């Protein structure tokens, strides 16, 4: 049975999060998405090993736990349309930028200008070669975007597997 209200459930939750965060004290009750900044390099190394073994790409998500748009992106990553694409094609690494004062070297290495806003994404192949980096703060206003923007991004940058087309969602 189809429930019409489910179609925009994730968007409603995302909006509610943004509204709550706007009224919350400096430390919100939202879960931490981004691990301690000092874990970034080890997490990236582990992700590259996993990506190589599983023939996936590495998706670097630069942001901070204080960032409402980052929380919305996390919701969109895990919604019903995007999670299968993410899981099948990427190893996701959250890179904590602190208050724009951490992991600047990692962002610079992958040509991600975090000073333009977060969340900001980079896609690496399984050997660590940069395939794509967001240079124009494309997702920094995620709260005003729909989950379908994330779907398009994930489909566009996923690896093309033998016998598959780049536009197939579940190949």
C-alpha positions, -999 to 999 in steps of 0.1 A, spaced: 0 0 0 13 34 -9 12 63 16 13 97 -1 28 113 30 59 91 28 71 107 -4 83 138 14 89 123 48 127 128 47 124 163 34 100 171 63 124 156 88 153 175 73 134 208 75 124 200 111 161 194 120 171 227 104 144 246 123 153 229 156 189 237 151 182 273 145 167 275 180 190 251 198 218 262 221 254 260 209 256 222 214 226 205 199 212 171 207 218 159 172 241 129 168 277 135 158 282 127 122 319 137 120 344 119 141 373 137 160 393 157 134 425 137 141 408 105 128 405 119 92 438 105 78 434 71 93 397 69 82 407 79 47 435 52 46 410 25 58 384 37 33 409 34 4 418 -2 14 381 -11 16 373 7 -17 401 -12 -35 390 -45 -22 353 -39 -30 358 -19 -63 341 12 -49 349 48 -49 356 69 -18 332 97 -10 348 124 12 322 145 31 338 176 46 318 193 74 312 197 111 288 185 137 276 221 141 265 223 105 228 220 99 232 215 61 256 186 69 230 169 90 205 173 62 230 157 37 234 128 61 197 123 62 196 124 24 225 99 21 205 74 42 170 78 27 153 50 8 164 63 -27 201 70 -19 212 44 6 213 15 -19 234 36 -44 257 48 -16 262 14 -2 268 -3 -36 292 22 -49 310 42 -22 329 41 10 318 72 29 343 91 50 332 121 71 361 146 75 356 169 104 368 204 96 363 217 132 354 254 130 371 257 96 404 251 114 410 213 111 419 191 82 425 220 59 455 200 44 431 171 35 407 195 19 435 213 0 449 179 -12 416 171 -28 409 207 -41 379 213 -18 376 250 -9 359 245 25 360 282 31 332 285 6 309 264 28 301 229 39 291 202 34 315 198 5 322 165 -12 351 149 -31 351 116 -50 382 94 -52 388 63 -72 398 32 -52 435 41 -55 430 76 -41 430 96 -73 407 126 -73 378 121 -97 357 151 -86 356 179 -60 329 204 -52 345 238 -58 315 260 -59 298 251 -26 271 231 -45 257 214 -13 264 241 13 226 250 12 214 214 15 185 225 36 170 241 5 177 212 -17 158 179 -23 171 144 -18 170 140 -56 200 163 -59 220 138 -38 206 109 -60 218 127 -91 253 133 -76 257 97 -64 246 83 -98 268 107 -117 300 98 -98 296 61 -91 320 38 -108 309 22 -140 310 -15 -136 316 -39 -165 284 -45 -184 266 -15 -169 256 19 -181 267 50 -161 230 60 -158 216 28 -143 207 32 -106 211 -3 -94 238 -19 -115 
